[in-house]
């Protein structure tokens, strides 16, 4: 990610997380329609499998940024949930 695009606030970190979740959903939807190893309809030189991998990597990074933005928030498993 280019430095100028890095989230600068907590809210931007959450917005980036939402954006990346949406991109993963979009690729999964394309896989459902066009099969995982076919070329993506918008990027014929890349398969849906490759795009899913790239988008999951981006999502993992977005999750890290969101966790870093809210360091005092307990993570799931750190407390009992009812």
C-alpha positions as a Markdown table, in Angstrom:
| # | Residue | x | y | z |
|---|---|---|---|---|
| 1 | Unk | 0.0 | 0.0 | 0.0 |
| 2 | Unk | 1.3 | 3.4 | -0.9 |
| 3 | Unk | 2.1 | 5.5 | 2.2 |
| 4 | Unk | -0.3 | 8.2 | 1.3 |
| 5 | Unk | -3.1 | 5.7 | 1.2 |
| 6 | Unk | -2.4 | 4.3 | 4.7 |
| 7 | Unk | -5.3 | 4.9 | 7.2 |
| 8 | Unk | -4.4 | 7.8 | 9.4 |
| 9 | Unk | -7.2 | 7.5 | 11.9 |
| 10 | Unk | -9.0 | 4.7 | 13.7 |
| 11 | Unk | -12.1 | 5.4 | 11.5 |
| 12 | Unk | -10.0 | 5.1 | 8.4 |
| 13 | Unk | -8.7 | 1.8 | 9.6 |
| 14 | Unk | -12.2 | 0.5 | 10.0 |
| 15 | Unk | -13.3 | 1.9 | 6.6 |
| 16 | Unk | -10.3 | 0.1 | 5.0 |
| 17 | Unk | -11.3 | -3.1 | 6.8 |
| 18 | Unk | -14.9 | -2.8 | 5.4 |
| 19 | Unk | -13.5 | -2.1 | 1.9 |
| 20 | Unk | -11.3 | -5.2 | 1.9 |
| 21 | Unk | -14.2 | -7.4 | 3.3 |
| 22 | Unk | -16.2 | -6.2 | 0.3 |
| 23 | Unk | -13.4 | -7.0 | -2.2 |
| 24 | Unk | -13.2 | -10.6 | -0.8 |
| 25 | Unk | -16.9 | -11.0 | -1.1 |
| 26 | Unk | -16.8 | -9.8 | -4.7 |
| 27 | Unk | -14.2 | -12.3 | -5.6 |
| 28 | Unk | -16.0 | -15.1 | -3.8 |
| 29 | Unk | -19.2 | -14.1 | -5.8 |
| 30 | Unk | -17.2 | -14.3 | -9.1 |
| 31 | Unk | -15.9 | -17.8 | -8.1 |
| 32 | Unk | -19.5 | -18.9 | -7.5 |
| 33 | Unk | -20.5 | -17.7 | -11.0 |
| 34 | Unk | -17.3 | -18.3 | -13.0 |
| 35 | Unk | -15.4 | -21.2 | -11.2 |
| 36 | Unk | -12.3 | -20.7 | -9.1 |
| 37 | Unk | -9.6 | -21.5 | -11.7 |
| 38 | Unk | -11.2 | -19.5 | -14.6 |
| 39 | Unk | -9.9 | -16.1 | -15.5 |
| 40 | Unk | -11.6 | -13.3 | -13.7 |
| 41 | Unk | -14.0 | -11.5 | -16.1 |
| 42 | Unk | -12.3 | -8.1 | -15.3 |
| 43 | Unk | -8.7 | -9.3 | -15.4 |
| 44 | Unk | -8.3 | -12.1 | -18.0 |
| 45 | Unk | -4.7 | -12.7 | -17.2 |
| 46 | Unk | -5.4 | -13.6 | -13.5 |
| 47 | Unk | -7.5 | -16.5 | -12.2 |
| 48 | Unk | -10.2 | -16.1 | -9.6 |
| 49 | Unk | -8.0 | -18.3 | -7.3 |
| 50 | Unk | -5.1 | -15.8 | -7.6 |
| 51 | Unk | -7.4 | -12.8 | -7.0 |
| 52 | Unk | -8.9 | -14.5 | -3.9 |
| 53 | Unk | -5.4 | -15.0 | -2.6 |
| 54 | Unk | -4.4 | -11.4 | -3.2 |
| 55 | Unk | -7.6 | -10.1 | -1.6 |
| 56 | Unk | -7.3 | -12.4 | 1.4 |
| 57 | Unk | -3.8 | -11.0 | 2.0 |
| 58 | Unk | -5.1 | -7.5 | 1.8 |
| 59 | Unk | -7.9 | -8.4 | 4.2 |
| 60 | Unk | -5.4 | -9.9 | 6.7 |
| 61 | Unk | -3.4 | -6.6 | 6.5 |
| 62 | Unk | -6.6 | -4.6 | 7.1 |
| 63 | Unk | -7.4 | -6.7 | 10.1 |
| 64 | Unk | -4.0 | -6.0 | 11.5 |
| 65 | Unk | -4.4 | -2.3 | 11.0 |
| 66 | Unk | -7.8 | -2.3 | 12.7 |
| 67 | Unk | -6.5 | -4.3 | 15.6 |
| 68 | Unk | -3.5 | -1.9 | 15.9 |
| 69 | Unk | -6.0 | 1.1 | 15.8 |
| 70 | Unk | -7.9 | -0.4 | 18.8 |
| 71 | Unk | -5.2 | -1.9 | 21.0 |
| 72 | Unk | -7.2 | -1.8 | 24.2 |
| 73 | Unk | -10.2 | -3.7 | 22.8 |
| 74 | Unk | -10.3 | -7.3 | 24.1 |
| 75 | Unk | -10.0 | -9.9 | 21.4 |
| 76 | Unk | -12.5 | -12.7 | 21.0 |
| 77 | Unk | -11.5 | -15.4 | 23.5 |
| 78 | Unk | -10.0 | -13.0 | 26.0 |
| 79 | Unk | -13.3 | -12.8 | 27.9 |
| 80 | Unk | -16.4 | -14.9 | 28.3 |
| 81 | Unk | -19.2 | -14.1 | 25.8 |
| 82 | Unk | -22.8 | -14.9 | 26.7 |
